[in-house]
Amino acid sequence: MGWQRGRIDSAMIDLGRELREARQGKGVSLAEAASATRIRERFLAAIEVNDWAALPTTVQARGFLRNYAVYLGLDADQVMARYSQITRAGTVSLPVPAATESPVPTTAEDGAVFRPRDIDIAGASQLPSWLSSDIIIGVALALVVAALGYGLLRLAFGDSNEPSATSTPETTRSTLVTATEAPLSGGASTSGSVTPTFDASIGNVQLGLEATEHVWVRVTVDGAPVLEGILAPNTPQTWQGTQYITLETANGAGLQAVVNGQPQGPLGERGQAVTVSWGPHGLLPATPTASP
């Protein structure tokens, strides 16, 4: 098979015999040792008689020897040191060196219970040089902060689907409740004739408006729009007209109105669209048209 053969000195004979005596001292058969170490029985037998040329390769020979020594409870480093001294002396037949040999098929039976120290596994799995652990931690922290910030914004402004300050959804326009459809505070009904609730001598109408939450509103004074957008809490507004003031909102429960000094209370239910008008003499039955 192309291996160099020479005489086997006494040191190598002692090494194989020492391994065999250690196995026998454990009361273990060669077959049992092969099953435990997952090294083929014929390779273990070759090791115990110092037939190193019967092993597949020099790398496997060293791996088998170390694993067998560990299994038998011997000092593996000392066993490998003796093996290295003898192989350097060139007095025994050895397998073909790993650098020049052909690949030898292996099976699960040739595996080892113990990992050989000759195999370098330190760099088997490494992150790319640009992907450090600091970068990974930093990205994770940034995602956590972003999630917390989004949650705080949701808590601060709620999940309402109120119209924006620059547009009025068509759905809101189509579901507005007019003053003839919903009674307001004070027991005044908006159906039929309207009983004046204000001092007729005043001669004009004044509306004070304050939001209890972020709410969309539109205010028209004598036919001229004066406000359309989101009204924030704690920002009271006041308007005065000579003929009428009309208020439209997408959330009647979010506003408090005071007309000519008289509180009107909530204008509707939460999320209820409301349209209501007041004149100098009180609540009007419908949105009027400005006189020229």
Short mmCIF file of the C-alpha atoms (twelve columns), coordinates in Angstrom:
data_MODEL
# 
_entry.id   MODEL 
# 
loop_
_atom_site.group_PDB 
_atom_site.id 
_atom_site.type_symbol 
_atom_site.label_atom_id 
_atom_site.label_alt_id 
_atom_site.label_comp_id 
_atom_site.label_asym_id 
_atom_site.label_seq_id 
_atom_site.Cartn_x 
_atom_site.Cartn_y 
_atom_site.Cartn_z 
_atom_site.pdbx_PDB_model_num 
ATOM 1   C CA . MET A 1   0.000   0.000  0.000  1 
ATOM 2   C CA . GLY A 2   2.944   2.312  -0.346 1 
ATOM 3   C CA . TRP A 3   3.735   2.627  3.398  1 
ATOM 4   C CA . GLN A 4   7.273   2.551  4.706  1 
ATOM 5   C CA . ARG A 5   7.905   -0.286 7.165  1 
ATOM 6   C CA . GLY A 6   10.682  -0.741 9.723  1 
ATOM 7   C CA . ARG A 7   11.309  -2.404 12.973 1 
ATOM 8   C CA . ILE A 8   9.044   -1.680 15.963 1 
ATOM 9   C CA . ASP A 9   10.994  -0.623 19.037 1 
ATOM 10  C CA . SER A 10  10.145  -1.577 22.592 1 
ATOM 11  C CA . ALA A 11  8.673   1.862  23.493 1 
ATOM 12  C CA . MET A 12  5.980   1.546  20.821 1 
ATOM 13  C CA . ILE A 13  5.251   -2.027 21.865 1 
ATOM 14  C CA . ASP A 14  4.844   -0.830 25.436 1 
ATOM 15  C CA . LEU A 15  2.382   1.869  24.303 1 
ATOM 16  C CA . GLY A 16  0.035   -0.563 22.566 1 
ATOM 17  C CA . ARG A 17  0.356   -3.084 25.379 1 
ATOM 18  C CA . GLU A 18  -0.363  -0.360 27.957 1 
ATOM 19  C CA . LEU A 19  -3.622  0.525  26.196 1 
ATOM 20  C CA . ARG A 20  -4.649  -3.134 25.990 1 
ATOM 21  C CA . GLU A 21  -3.892  -3.728 29.680 1 
ATOM 22  C CA . ALA A 22  -5.879  -0.609 30.641 1 
ATOM 23  C CA . ARG A 23  -8.899  -1.911 28.704 1 
ATOM 24  C CA . GLN A 24  -8.624  -5.326 30.285 1 
ATOM 25  C CA . GLY A 25  -8.302  -3.715 33.701 1 
ATOM 26  C CA . LYS A 26  -11.658 -1.997 33.127 1 
ATOM 27  C CA . GLY A 27  -13.170 -5.403 32.330 1 
ATOM 28  C CA . VAL A 28  -14.237 -4.192 28.894 1 
ATOM 29  C CA . SER A 29  -14.099 -6.247 25.721 1 
ATOM 30  C CA . LEU A 30  -12.713 -4.858 22.485 1 
ATOM 31  C CA . ALA A 31  -16.211 -4.845 20.997 1 
ATOM 32  C CA . GLU A 32  -17.588 -2.891 23.971 1 
ATOM 33  C CA . ALA A 33  -14.775 -0.344 23.691 1 
ATOM 34  C CA . ALA A 34  -15.485 0.067  19.971 1 
ATOM 35  C CA . SER A 35  -19.193 0.676  20.686 1 
ATOM 36  C CA . ALA A 36  -18.442 3.253  23.400 1 
ATOM 37  C CA . THR A 37  -15.810 5.198  21.430 1 
ATOM 38  C CA . ARG A 38  -17.469 4.714  18.037 1 
ATOM 39  C CA . ILE A 39  -14.096 3.645  16.628 1 
ATOM 40  C CA . ARG A 40  -14.134 0.509  14.531 1 
ATOM 41  C CA . GLU A 41  -13.033 -2.590 16.413 1 
ATOM 42  C CA . ARG A 42  -10.357 -3.436 13.837 1 
ATOM 43  C CA . PHE A 43  -8.747  -0.030 14.331 1 
ATOM 44  C CA . LEU A 44  -8.674  -0.474 18.123 1 
ATOM 45  C CA . ALA A 45  -7.131  -3.913 17.667 1 
ATOM 46  C CA . ALA A 46  -4.460  -2.401 15.386 1 
ATOM 47  C CA . ILE A 47  -3.679  0.264  18.016 1 
ATOM 48  C CA . GLU A 48  -3.264  -2.349 20.766 1 
ATOM 49  C CA . VAL A 49  -0.706  -4.280 18.644 1 
ATOM 50  C CA . ASN A 50  1.021   -1.086 17.402 1 
ATOM 51  C CA . ASP A 51  -0.022  -1.685 13.782 1 
ATOM 52  C CA . TRP A 52  -0.301  2.024  12.977 1 
ATOM 53  C CA . ALA A 53  -0.047  1.415  9.252  1 
ATOM 54  C CA . ALA A 54  -3.486  -0.282 9.423  1 
ATOM 55  C CA . LEU A 55  -5.139  3.012  10.359 1 
ATOM 56  C CA . PRO A 56  -6.672  5.131  7.566  1 
ATOM 57  C CA . THR A 57  -4.614  8.340  7.901  1 
ATOM 58  C CA . THR A 58  -2.109  9.952  10.235 1 
ATOM 59  C CA . VAL A 59  -4.729  12.485 11.367 1 
ATOM 60  C CA . GLN A 60  -7.239  9.756  12.182 1 
ATOM 61  C CA . ALA A 61  -4.528  7.706  13.870 1 
ATOM 62  C CA . ARG A 62  -3.804  10.559 16.285 1 
ATOM 63  C CA . GLY A 63  -7.507  11.190 16.859 1 
ATOM 64  C CA . PHE A 64  -8.252  7.518  17.530 1 
ATOM 65  C CA . LEU A 65  -5.291  7.240  19.914 1 
ATOM 66  C CA . ARG A 66  -6.268  10.322 21.942 1 
ATOM 67  C CA . ASN A 67  -9.933  9.325  22.199 1 
ATOM 68  C CA . TYR A 68  -9.031  5.766  23.192 1 
ATOM 69  C CA . ALA A 69  -6.648  7.049  25.891 1 
ATOM 70  C CA . VAL A 70  -9.341  9.342  27.321 1 
ATOM 71  C CA . TYR A 71  -11.877 6.493  27.307 1 
ATOM 72  C CA . LEU A 72  -9.461  4.244  29.191 1 
ATOM 73  C CA . GLY A 73  -8.758  6.937  31.783 1 
ATOM 74  C CA . LEU A 74  -5.117  7.445  30.804 1 
ATOM 75  C CA . ASP A 75  -3.259  10.746 30.537 1 
ATOM 76  C CA . ALA A 76  -3.999  11.581 26.891 1 
ATOM 77  C CA . ASP A 77  -1.255  14.215 26.683 1 
ATOM 78  C CA . GLN A 78  1.410   11.770 27.824 1 
ATOM 79  C CA . VAL A 79  0.146   9.101  25.420 1 
ATOM 80  C CA . MET A 80  0.277   11.541 22.503 1 
ATOM 81  C CA . ALA A 81  3.743   12.741 23.520 1 
ATOM 82  C CA . ARG A 82  5.082   9.162  23.420 1 
ATOM 83  C CA . TYR A 83  3.424   8.590  20.052 1 
ATOM 84  C CA . SER A 84  5.008   11.772 18.646 1 
ATOM 85  C CA . GLN A 85  8.505   10.781 19.843 1 
ATOM 86  C CA . ILE A 86  8.244   7.360  18.255 1 
ATOM 87  C CA . THR A 87  6.864   8.627  14.935 1 
ATOM 88  C CA . ARG A 88  9.676   11.205 14.695 1 
ATOM 89  C CA . ALA A 89  12.216  8.400  15.156 1 
ATOM 90  C CA . GLY A 90  10.996  6.788  11.930 1 
ATOM 91  C CA . THR A 91  11.284  3.255  13.287 1 
ATOM 92  C CA . VAL A 92  7.680   2.102  12.660 1 
ATOM 93  C CA . SER A 93  5.295   1.831  9.737  1 
ATOM 94  C CA . LEU A 94  2.834   4.733  9.602  1 
ATOM 95  C CA . PRO A 95  -0.178  5.643  7.484  1 
ATOM 96  C CA . VAL A 96  0.353   7.888  4.472  1 
ATOM 97  C CA . PRO A 97  0.570   11.571 5.645  1 
ATOM 98  C CA . ALA A 98  -2.695  13.462 5.410  1 
ATOM 99  C CA . ALA A 99  -1.262  15.955 2.892  1 
ATOM 100 C CA . THR A 100 -0.661  13.273 0.231  1 
ATOM 101 C CA . GLU A 101 -3.315  10.680 0.921  1 
ATOM 102 C CA . SER A 102 -6.593  10.185 -0.961 1 
ATOM 103 C CA . PRO A 103 -9.821  10.933 0.914  1 
ATOM 104 C CA . VAL A 104 -11.000 7.980  2.972  1 
ATOM 105 C CA . PRO A 105 -14.785 7.470  3.221  1 
ATOM 106 C CA . THR A 106 -16.004 7.550  6.799  1 
ATOM 107 C CA . THR A 107 -19.256 6.540  8.461  1 
ATOM 108 C CA . ALA A 108 -20.917 7.267  11.770 1 
ATOM 109 C CA . GLU A 109 -19.056 4.263  13.147 1 
ATOM 110 C CA . ASP A 110 -15.759 6.128  12.696 1 
ATOM 111 C CA . GLY A 111 -16.927 9.096  14.785 1 
ATOM 112 C CA . ALA A 112 -15.509 9.807  18.189 1 
ATOM 113 C CA . VAL A 113 -17.129 10.164 21.574 1 
ATOM 114 C CA . PHE A 114 -14.467 12.687 22.581 1 
ATOM 115 C CA . ARG A 115 -13.420 15.640 20.365 1 
ATOM 116 C CA . PRO A 116 -9.752  15.305 19.285 1 
ATOM 117 C CA . ARG A 117 -7.590  18.247 20.358 1 
ATOM 118 C CA . ASP A 118 -5.871  18.218 16.965 1 
ATOM 119 C CA . ILE A 119 -8.990  19.643 15.292 1 
ATOM 120 C CA . ASP A 120 -9.205  23.433 15.390 1 
ATOM 121 C CA . ILE A 121 -12.813 24.418 15.924 1 
ATOM 122 C CA . ALA A 122 -12.223 27.869 17.470 1 
ATOM 123 C CA . GLY A 123 -12.994 29.746 14.250 1 
ATOM 124 C CA . ALA A 124 -15.793 27.496 12.998 1 
ATOM 125 C CA . SER A 125 -18.478 30.128 13.413 1 
ATOM 126 C CA . GLN A 126 -17.707 33.827 13.456 1 
ATOM 127 C CA . LEU A 127 -19.733 36.946 12.731 1 
ATOM 128 C CA . PRO A 128 -18.706 39.098 9.756  1 
ATOM 129 C CA . SER A 129 -16.085 41.693 10.686 1 
ATOM 130 C CA . TRP A 130 -18.523 44.577 10.139 1 
ATOM 131 C CA . LEU A 131 -21.313 42.974 12.217 1 
ATOM 132 C CA . SER A 132 -20.113 43.385 15.791 1 
ATOM 133 C CA . SER A 133 -22.094 42.611 18.917 1 
ATOM 134 C CA . ASP A 134 -22.213 46.354 19.718 1 
ATOM 135 C CA . ILE A 135 -24.053 47.045 16.450 1 
ATOM 136 C CA . ILE A 136 -26.578 44.271 17.107 1 
ATOM 137 C CA . ILE A 137 -27.260 45.543 20.644 1 
ATOM 138 C CA . GLY A 138 -27.572 49.127 19.389 1 
ATOM 139 C CA . VAL A 139 -30.134 48.178 16.733 1 
ATOM 140 C CA . ALA A 140 -32.142 46.195 19.279 1 
ATOM 141 C CA . LEU A 141 -32.198 49.143 21.707 1 
ATOM 142 C CA . ALA A 142 -33.266 51.520 18.921 1 
ATOM 143 C CA . LEU A 143 -36.201 49.260 18.055 1 
ATOM 144 C CA . VAL A 144 -37.274 49.098 21.695 1 
ATOM 145 C CA . VAL A 145 -37.128 52.909 22.049 1 
ATOM 146 C CA . ALA A 146 -39.141 53.357 18.827 1 
ATOM 147 C CA . ALA A 147 -41.816 50.961 20.058 1 
ATOM 148 C CA . LEU A 148 -42.070 52.752 23.409 1 
ATOM 149 C CA . GLY A 149 -42.320 56.142 21.697 1 
ATOM 150 C CA . TYR A 150 -45.105 54.931 19.420 1 
ATOM 151 C CA . GLY A 151 -46.994 53.572 22.422 1 
ATOM 152 C CA . LEU A 152 -46.697 56.878 24.294 1 
ATOM 153 C CA . LEU A 153 -48.024 58.791 21.271 1 
ATOM 154 C CA . ARG A 154 -50.983 56.438 21.068 1 
ATOM 155 C CA . LEU A 155 -51.722 57.031 24.749 1 
ATOM 156 C CA . ALA A 156 -51.339 60.820 24.439 1 
ATOM 157 C CA . PHE A 157 -53.586 61.354 21.404 1 
ATOM 158 C CA . GLY A 158 -55.812 58.299 21.527 1 
ATOM 159 C CA . ASP A 159 -57.022 56.249 18.582 1 
ATOM 160 C CA . SER A 160 -59.785 58.605 17.412 1 
ATOM 161 C CA . ASN A 161 -60.421 58.854 13.705 1 
ATOM 162 C CA . GLU A 162 -61.343 62.537 13.765 1 
ATOM 163 C CA . PRO A 163 -61.180 64.519 10.505 1 
ATOM 164 C CA . SER A 164 -58.047 66.529 9.797  1 
ATOM 165 C CA . ALA A 165 -57.859 70.328 10.041 1 
ATOM 166 C CA . THR A 166 -57.741 70.724 6.280  1 
ATOM 167 C CA . SER A 167 -60.532 68.395 5.120  1 
ATOM 168 C CA . THR A 168 -64.003 67.214 6.097  1 
ATOM 169 C CA . PRO A 169 -64.701 63.512 5.346  1 
ATOM 170 C CA . GLU A 170 -67.742 62.887 3.225  1 
ATOM 171 C CA . THR A 171 -68.918 60.313 5.766  1 
ATOM 172 C CA . THR A 172 -68.993 63.043 8.414  1 
ATOM 173 C CA . ARG A 173 -70.932 65.391 6.151  1 
ATOM 174 C CA . SER A 174 -73.500 62.716 5.353  1 
ATOM 175 C CA . THR A 175 -74.156 61.814 9.004  1 
ATOM 176 C CA . LEU A 176 -74.451 65.316 10.516 1 
ATOM 177 C CA . VAL A 177 -77.362 65.629 12.890 1 
ATOM 178 C CA . THR A 178 -79.239 68.867 12.397 1 
ATOM 179 C CA . ALA A 179 -80.738 70.922 15.155 1 
ATOM 180 C CA . THR A 180 -84.187 69.479 14.375 1 
ATOM 181 C CA . GLU A 181 -83.019 65.892 15.103 1 
ATOM 182 C CA . ALA A 182 -81.499 66.111 18.622 1 
ATOM 183 C CA . PRO A 183 -82.590 68.082 21.709 1 
ATOM 184 C CA . LEU A 184 -79.960 70.137 23.502 1 
ATOM 185 C CA . SER A 185 -79.464 70.914 27.184 1 
ATOM 186 C CA . GLY A 186 -81.971 72.936 29.146 1 
ATOM 187 C CA . GLY A 187 -84.898 70.876 27.877 1 
ATOM 188 C CA . ALA A 188 -85.327 72.991 24.726 1 
ATOM 189 C CA . SER A 189 -86.690 70.921 21.853 1 
ATOM 190 C CA . THR A 190 -85.646 71.824 18.322 1 
ATOM 191 C CA . SER A 191 -88.793 70.472 16.663 1 
ATOM 192 C CA . GLY A 192 -91.675 72.792 15.809 1 
ATOM 193 C CA . SER A 193 -91.582 76.434 16.820 1 
ATOM 194 C CA . VAL A 194 -88.566 77.707 18.772 1 
ATOM 195 C CA . THR A 195 -89.184 79.433 22.081 1 
ATOM 196 C CA . PRO A 196 -86.709 82.324 22.596 1 
ATOM 197 C CA . THR A 197 -84.299 81.577 25.385 1 
ATOM 198 C CA . PHE A 198 -82.221 84.773 25.271 1 
ATOM 199 C CA . ASP A 199 -82.888 88.406 26.055 1 
ATOM 200 C CA . ALA A 200 -84.327 89.798 22.830 1 
ATOM 201 C CA . SER A 201 -82.955 93.222 23.638 1 
ATOM 202 C CA . ILE A 202 -79.365 92.065 23.116 1 
ATOM 203 C CA . GLY A 203 -79.764 92.170 19.344 1 
ATOM 204 C CA . ASN A 204 -76.859 89.838 18.482 1 
ATOM 205 C CA . VAL A 205 -75.584 86.332 19.228 1 
ATOM 206 C CA . GLN A 206 -72.295 85.398 20.928 1 
ATOM 207 C CA . LEU A 207 -70.830 81.855 21.014 1 
ATOM 208 C CA . GLY A 208 -68.152 80.707 23.451 1 
ATOM 209 C CA . LEU A 209 -66.675 77.291 22.632 1 
ATOM 210 C CA . GLU A 210 -64.219 75.077 24.558 1 
ATOM 211 C CA . ALA A 211 -63.107 71.524 23.689 1 
ATOM 212 C CA . THR A 212 -62.787 68.805 26.322 1 
ATOM 213 C CA . GLU A 213 -60.713 66.680 23.906 1 
ATOM 214 C CA . HIS A 214 -59.242 67.007 20.430 1 
ATOM 215 C CA . VAL A 215 -62.289 67.433 18.163 1 
ATOM 216 C CA . TRP A 216 -63.024 68.642 14.638 1 
ATOM 217 C CA . VAL A 217 -65.260 71.723 14.397 1 
ATOM 218 C CA . ARG A 218 -66.502 74.227 11.822 1 
ATOM 219 C CA . VAL A 219 -67.942 77.591 12.898 1 
ATOM 220 C CA . THR A 220 -69.822 79.919 10.546 1 
ATOM 221 C CA . VAL A 221 -70.777 83.463 11.605 1 
ATOM 222 C CA . ASP A 222 -73.485 85.184 9.512  1 
ATOM 223 C CA . GLY A 223 -72.646 82.854 6.597  1 
ATOM 224 C CA . ALA A 224 -68.848 83.379 6.747  1 
ATOM 225 C CA . PRO A 225 -66.607 80.471 7.891  1 
ATOM 226 C CA . VAL A 226 -64.388 81.569 10.787 1 
ATOM 227 C CA . LEU A 227 -62.951 78.215 11.916 1 
ATOM 228 C CA . GLU A 228 -62.520 74.763 10.404 1 
ATOM 229 C CA . GLY A 229 -60.123 72.236 11.924 1 
ATOM 230 C CA . ILE A 230 -59.135 70.435 15.094 1 
ATOM 231 C CA . LEU A 231 -59.884 72.314 18.307 1 
ATOM 232 C CA . ALA A 232 -57.575 71.327 21.145 1 
ATOM 233 C CA . PRO A 233 -58.532 71.271 24.845 1 
ATOM 234 C CA . ASN A 234 -57.838 74.374 26.984 1 
ATOM 235 C CA . THR A 235 -58.055 76.726 23.962 1 
ATOM 236 C CA . PRO A 236 -61.434 78.505 24.368 1 
ATOM 237 C CA . GLN A 237 -62.738 80.518 21.407 1 
ATOM 238 C CA . THR A 238 -65.407 83.256 21.190 1 
ATOM 239 C CA . TRP A 239 -67.347 84.672 18.195 1 
ATOM 240 C CA . GLN A 240 -70.145 87.237 17.802 1 
ATOM 241 C CA . GLY A 241 -72.681 87.627 15.006 1 
ATOM 242 C CA . THR A 242 -75.668 89.790 14.245 1 
ATOM 243 C CA . GLN A 243 -77.881 87.173 12.549 1 
ATOM 244 C CA . TYR A 244 -76.745 83.621 13.491 1 
ATOM 245 C CA . ILE A 245 -73.818 81.376 14.358 1 
ATOM 246 C CA . THR A 246 -73.670 77.769 13.084 1 
ATOM 247 C CA . LEU A 247 -71.544 75.063 14.692 1 
ATOM 248 C CA . GLU A 248 -70.677 71.710 13.089 1 
ATOM 249 C CA . THR A 249 -68.693 68.998 14.879 1 
ATOM 250 C CA . ALA A 250 -67.860 65.316 14.439 1 
ATOM 251 C CA . ASN A 251 -68.063 64.624 18.198 1 
ATOM 252 C CA . GLY A 252 -70.861 66.384 20.085 1 
ATOM 253 C CA . ALA A 253 -69.621 65.132 23.470 1 
ATOM 254 C CA . GLY A 254 -66.238 66.783 23.020 1 
ATOM 255 C CA . LEU A 255 -67.431 70.422 23.168 1 
ATOM 256 C CA . GLN A 256 -68.907 72.793 25.752 1 
ATOM 257 C CA . ALA A 257 -70.850 75.727 24.268 1 
ATOM 258 C CA . VAL A 258 -71.968 78.970 25.945 1 
ATOM 259 C CA . VAL A 259 -74.407 81.125 23.923 1 
ATOM 260 C CA . ASN A 260 -75.164 84.662 25.097 1 
ATOM 261 C CA . GLY A 261 -73.902 83.724 28.545 1 
ATOM 262 C CA . GLN A 262 -76.031 80.560 28.842 1 
ATOM 263 C CA . PRO A 263 -74.171 77.177 29.012 1 
ATOM 264 C CA . GLN A 264 -75.589 74.724 26.494 1 
ATOM 265 C CA . GLY A 265 -73.975 71.573 27.929 1 
ATOM 266 C CA . PRO A 266 -72.796 68.644 25.771 1 
ATOM 267 C CA . LEU A 267 -74.055 68.933 22.231 1 
ATOM 268 C CA . GLY A 268 -74.437 65.189 21.590 1 
ATOM 269 C CA . GLU A 269 -73.136 61.690 22.241 1 
ATOM 270 C CA . ARG A 270 -69.483 60.652 21.850 1 
ATOM 271 C CA . GLY A 271 -68.691 60.294 18.166 1 
ATOM 272 C CA . GLN A 272 -72.039 61.828 17.130 1 
ATOM 273 C CA . ALA A 273 -71.912 64.394 14.329 1 
ATOM 274 C CA . VAL A 274 -73.932 67.538 15.154 1 
ATOM 275 C CA . THR A 275 -74.941 70.703 13.319 1 
ATOM 276 C CA . VAL A 276 -76.633 73.418 15.362 1 
ATOM 277 C CA . SER A 277 -77.369 77.147 14.892 1 
ATOM 278 C CA . TRP A 278 -78.171 79.983 17.300 1 
ATOM 279 C CA . GLY A 279 -79.632 83.422 16.626 1 
ATOM 280 C CA . PRO A 280 -80.122 86.482 18.856 1 
ATOM 281 C CA . HIS A 281 -83.376 84.972 20.192 1 
ATOM 282 C CA . GLY A 282 -82.124 81.424 20.819 1 
ATOM 283 C CA . LEU A 283 -81.784 78.067 19.116 1 
ATOM 284 C CA . LEU A 284 -82.715 78.027 15.422 1 
ATOM 285 C CA . PRO A 285 -84.569 75.087 13.839 1 
ATOM 286 C CA . ALA A 286 -82.251 74.850 10.839 1 
ATOM 287 C CA . THR A 287 -79.130 76.438 9.394  1 
ATOM 288 C CA . PRO A 288 -80.269 79.818 8.048  1 
ATOM 289 C CA . THR A 289 -79.021 81.736 5.091  1 
ATOM 290 C CA . ALA A 290 -77.369 85.114 5.747  1 
ATOM 291 C CA . SER A 291 -79.404 88.169 4.831  1 
ATOM 292 C CA . PRO A 292 -77.774 90.526 2.330  1 
# 
